[in-house]
Amino acid sequence: MCKESSLPSTPDYLSYMLRALALYALAEFQSGHCTTILVDADTSGAFCIADDGRGHAIARTVADLPYLSFV
């Protein structure tokens, strides 16, 4: 028997962002560019994901647009 999904009908952009940040940190680890990933969350809903990887270059561009506008 299949149970109806209780997922919201609108996208949960916060969870998408959290997942993207976690996957980026994991990719840095898997490619050998970091050794530590820290994840912190509290009861108010605030969260932090950090690694000791390469980071984002400020001067980098993608399609002639600043890279950090995509991040």
C-alpha angles and dihedrals in degrees: 000000000000119000120215114255117252092201116127116256092228121071116263099226093181092060090046090053093046091050092048092051092048092048091049091053090047091050090052089052095046092050091052097249097117138029102194134049118186122196121185131175133169136199093263091065097255116138141181132197117187137167136179092239133121098289126207121306111232095208095051118114134199116201088347092303125112109270093223090064086069095047 
